[in-house]
Amino acid sequence: MSDPILHIKDAYYFDVPKFLWRSDRSTRDEFPEWWVRLDDDYQQWEAGKLYDALATIPEPKTEKPLAPIPAKQELISTYEHWKHADHARAGIPFDRYLTLDKSQQWYKQRSENPAWLASWKKAQPEAAQYKDYSGQWGKEKLAQYNQQMHGKVLIPQPFGGRPKNLYEPAEGFVISKFMIIELVVAMLLVALFVRAGSKIRSGERPRGRITNLLEGFLVFIRDQVARPAIGKHDADRFLPLLWTIFFFVLGCNLFGMLPWAGAPTAAFGVTLALAGVTLAAVFVSGMARFGIIGFWKNQIPHMDLPWYMAVLIIPPLFVIEVVGLFIKHAVLAVRLLANMVAGHLVLLGIMGLALVAAELSTSAWAGIATASIIGSALFSVMELFVAFLQAFVFTLLSALFIGAAVHHH
């Protein structure tokens, strides 16, 4: 694979074996703009333009004398050394370097002046415009970058968003791999259930193996999750939500088992949004049942206390219960995230044994590689079980939280 993290992290490309997707770009302009912006030559050119703009900004008036601005070549050389001293700093532009490098006291002194900082922020986009860059790349650099792009199917960005790199957005709305997978999961659910629903609405009995399989899940969630957790009288109102949560989480989990895809539920933004849906359902259902004030009063367990004890106990208890309400929904997001990421990491470690064994070139490599392959296969089966289990647990906890919101404590 061209990506060593094996789809655990969201990205702006799909990762496939290199032989399936070759990059044969022959000029700099054929590469995405954000890729060019990460190039050392471009960043040196940009740093020079920004330095020239920096030098034209009037010095702020301060009580203490300001440290002098370093010479242009000296500062750019220091920037290049700082950027390459740590792999995590690769691609950081010059303006970000000035704020991150604590040794640049001259910049810190000037940036503390609001007027100077505002002038600097205004000068940056005018000084180094991408369209003015005319640097060309030689055959060696083109070959190097094509090698890095092999196996990476870049996702088009029709809404004008621009990535900063393969994993971070720079500006605007940027479409990521997990967004596309989530959309595919949603479309599959719509296709499956709209077809079954239309048959039921017309009086026709849905038939087929897939329909029977889905019906088994639906009945199980209704009878074993929703009604015990919420109560038979109220549960059916929340079934569409719980069914949707279960199948969406399950679909996202199962995509993590597919080659070259990934599990959106391994991203905290996705699990947090799903937990936010449950929290919103708790607020809406609870306030619809008891009213806004009644909902918050219902957070406190009913206790027969004399007034002098109630004054001392109820206020801190209310704070604890409200904080706990938000914490348990945050934990709902973290729980799903941790289980999905942990499984991928363990699987990555087991598969890595085969790669290490291949480099050893000893008599033990065959046994290590065989154990790694068997272990990966067995753990993949366990991952499949975890995909279903975590969808069930997330739905069960959501039902429990909703049930607590629509009943008196």
N, C-alpha and C positions, 0 to 999 in steps of 0.2 A: 504494500500500500504506500501511497505517496505521503500520507499523513500519519505520523507516529502515534497520535493520540486516539486513533481509531474511532472517530465520530462521537467521542464523549462531549466535545465542545461544539457549540453552534458555529456556523461558518457561512460564508457567502459563496460557497462552491460545493459541488458534490464530488466526493473522492472516489475514483475508480482505479483499477489497475492501469499502470502507465501505458501498456501496450494497446489498451482500448481507446485511449484519448491522447493523441500526440499533439504537442504544440509545435507549429512550424512557422511562427511569426518571423518575418524577414527584416522588419524595420521597427524602430522605436515606437512609431505612431500606431502600430498594430497592437501594442500592449495597452491595457487599461490605464487611464490617467493616474489612478491611485497607485498603480505599480511603479510608474515612472517617478512619482513623488517620493517613493521609498529608495530610489537609486542614489548612491553616494554622489555621483556627478551632479545630479539635479539638486541635491541638498546643499552641496558646496556652492552652486550658482545661486540658490535661494538665500543662503547665509550671506553671501556677498552683497546681494541686493538689500537685504534687511539691515545689514551693517551700515550701508550707505544712507539708508533712511533714518537709522538710529542716530547717526552723526549729525543730521540736520535738525534734530529736535533741540530747541533751546534748553540750556541747563536750568533746572529748578533752583529757586533761591532758598537756601537752607542756612541754619545757624552754624552748623559744622561744615567744614570743607568736604567736598565730595571726592571720593576716590576716582582717579582718572580712568577713562575708558581705554581698555587695551588696544594696541594697534590691530588693524584689520587682519593681517595674516596670522598674527599671534593668537587672536581670539578664535579664528576659524580653525586653526591647527589644534588648539585646546579642545574645541568642540568635537572635532573628528576623533581625537584620542579618547575623549570621554565617552563618545558614542560606541566605539569599538572595544572599550575596556570591559563591557558587560553585555552579554547577548540580549538581555532584556531591554537594553536601550537602543537596539538596532532600529533605524527608521525614525527616531524621534527628531522632529524638525528643530531648526535653530531657535525659534522663539520659545518653544517648550523647554529647550535646554537651559536657556537663561533663567527660567523660573525654577528649574529642578536642581541645578548645580549650586550648592550652597557656597562654593568658593567664589562665586561672582558677586562680591560685595558691592561693587560699583553699580550693578543692576538693581540689587536689593535697595540700596539707598535711594535711587531715582524712582523706583516703582512705588515707594512709599508716598510719593507726591501724587495726588489724584490727577492734577492737570497734566503732568508729564506722562503718566500712565495712559490717560485718555488720548493724548497725542500719539503715543506709540501704538496703541491699538488701532487708531485711525490710519496710521501710515503703513501698517503691515500689508493689508490687501492691495494697496496701491503700489507698493514697492516691488513685490515679486509676484507678478501675474503669470500663471502657467502658460498662457498663449504666447508669451514673449520668450519662452525657453526654446532655444534652437539647437541644443546639443544632440549629436548623433552617436549611435552606439556601433562599435566595431563587431566583427564576426564572433570574436571570442566572448564578448559580453552577451550577445544575442544567443549564442549557443548555451551559455551558462543559465540564462533566464528561461530559455525554452526547456532546459532540463528540469528546472524547478517547477515549471508549469505543466509538465507531463502528468496526466492523470487527474488534473483539476478542471472540472466542468464548471466554469464560472456562471453564476446566476445573473441574467440580465436585470437591469435596474430601470424599468420603464417610468418610474415616478420621479426621476431626477435625483434620487439619493446617491451619495457617494461614500463608498467604504474608505476607511483609513488604511486598512490592510485586509487580510483574509478573514479576520475575526472581529474587527471593531468598526463601528460606523463613524464617519467623519461629519456628515451633515445630511439633513433631509431624511426621508423615509426609505430605508434600505431593506430589501427583501432578503431573508436568510433561508438557509436550508430547512430549519425547523418550521418556519412559517409555511413553506410549501408542503411539508409533510403533514402539518396540522390541517391545512386546507384539503389535502387529499383524503385524510381520515374523515373529515366532515362531509366531503362529497360522497364517500363510500357509504357512510351512515344514512345520508339522505336518500341515496339510490336504493339501498336495501329496505329501509323502513317505509319510504313513500310508496314503493311498489306493494309491500305487504298491506299497508294501511288502505290503499285504494281498493284492494280486493275485499278487505273487511267491510269497507264503507258500502260497497256495491252488493254485499250479501254473499259474496263468493268465499269459500273456505280456502285460505292460503295453504298451499301444498309445497313439498320439496324438502330436501335435506337441510338446506341452509335456513329455510323458514322454520323448520322444526327445531334446529339448533338455537336460533335466536329466541324462539318462544320459550325454550327451556331456561335460558338466561333471564328472560323477562319475568317469568313466573317465579323463579328462585328469588330474584331481587324483591319482588312484591311480597312473597309469603315469608321469606326468611330474613329479610333486611328491613324493608320499609314498614310493614305492619307491626312487627315486634318493637321497632325503635320509635315509631311515631304514634302508633295506635291505629287500629283498623278504621276508625271513624275519620281520621285526618290523612292517613297515609296515601290514599289514592290521588289526592290533589298534588302530591309531590312526586308521584311516580315518573312523569315525563322528565323532570329535572334529574332524578336519581338514575333513571335509565340512560339519559344522555351522558351524565358524568361517567358512569361505569363504562359504556362502550367507547367514549372518547379517550378516556385514560387507557383502556385496554388497547385500543388501536394504536395510540402513540407508543405504548410499551412494546407492542409486537413489532413495530417498525424498527425498533432497535435490534431485532433478531435478523433483519434482512441485510444482505451484503450491500455495502456502499450507501446505506441510508443512515439511520440514527434514530434515537429515541428522544423526541422533544421533551419528554418528562425528565430527562437528565439535565434540563436547563431550569435554573431557579425562577426565571421570569415566567415560565409556563406553569410550574407547580404553584407559584404564588398567585397567579391569575386564577387558577382553578380553586384554590382555597378562598380567594376573594369572592368567587361566585357563591360558594357555600356561606360565607359570612354575610353577603348581601341577602341571600335567601333567609338566613336567620333573622336579620333586621326586619326585612319586609314582612315575613310571616308572623314574627313576634309582635310587631307593632300593629299589624292588621288584626291580630287576635285581642291584644290587651290595650292598644293605644300607645302613643309615644311614651308618655310618662309611665303607664302601666308596664310597658316592656322593661324599662330600666328598674322599676320597683321589683319586678319579677326576678331580677338577677340575685336578689337577697333571699336566702331561704327563710321560710316562715318560722318565726320564733315567738313564743309568748313570753315577752320580757317586760318587766316594769320599766316605766319611762326613763328612770335615772340610769338603768343599765343599757337600755336601747340607745340613749344618747352617746354612750361611750363605745358601744360595740358596733352598731349598724354603720356609721360613716366609714371607719376603716375596712369593715367587711365589704361594703359596697365597692370601695376602691379596689380591693383584692379581687372581687368577682369580675369587675369590668376589665381589669388588666388581664385576668385569667382568660376572659372571653377572647381577647385578641391574641394572647399567647398560644392558646390551644389551636387556633386557626393557622397561626404562623408555623406551629409544629406540624400541622397537617401537611403544609407545603414542604417543610424540610424532610419529613419522614419519607414521602414519595421520592423526592430528589435523592436523598442519601441511599435508599435501596437501589435505585436504578443506576446511579453512578458507581456505587460500590461493586455491584455485579460486573460492570464493564471493566473496572480496574483490576479485579481479581482475574477475570478472563484474559485481560491484556498481559498480566504477569505470567500466567500459565503459558500463553502462546509465546511469550518472550523467551522461555526456556529453550524452545526449539531453535530460535535464532542464535542464542548463545552457544548451544551445542554445535551448530553448524560451523561456528568460528573456531571451536576448540580443536577440531581435526584430530580427535583421539578415538580410541576404541569405545569410549563410553557414549559417543554422540548418538548412536543408533538407539540405545536404550532410553536416553534422555528425550530424544525427539519423539519416540513412540509413546512414552509416558505423557509428554506434553500434548500430543494429539488426542490421546484417549481422555486425558483430563479435560481438555477443551471441549470435547464432544459431550462428556458427562455434565460439565458445568453449564454448557449451553442448554441442556435439557432442564437443569435447575433454573436457569434464567427464564426459560419459557414458563415454568411454574410460577416464578416470582412475578412475571408480567401479569398473570391472572390474579395472583394473590393480592398484589398491591392495588389493582383496580377494585377488587372486592373490599379491601380494608378502607380505601379512600371513600368509597360509596357508603360503607357501613358507618364510618365516623361522621360523614356528612349527614346521614339520616339521624344519628344520635344527637348531633348538635341542633338540627332542625326540630327534632322531637322535644328537646329541652326548651326550645324557644316558644313552642306553642302549648306548653303545659305549665301549670304552676309548680314551683319548686316545693 
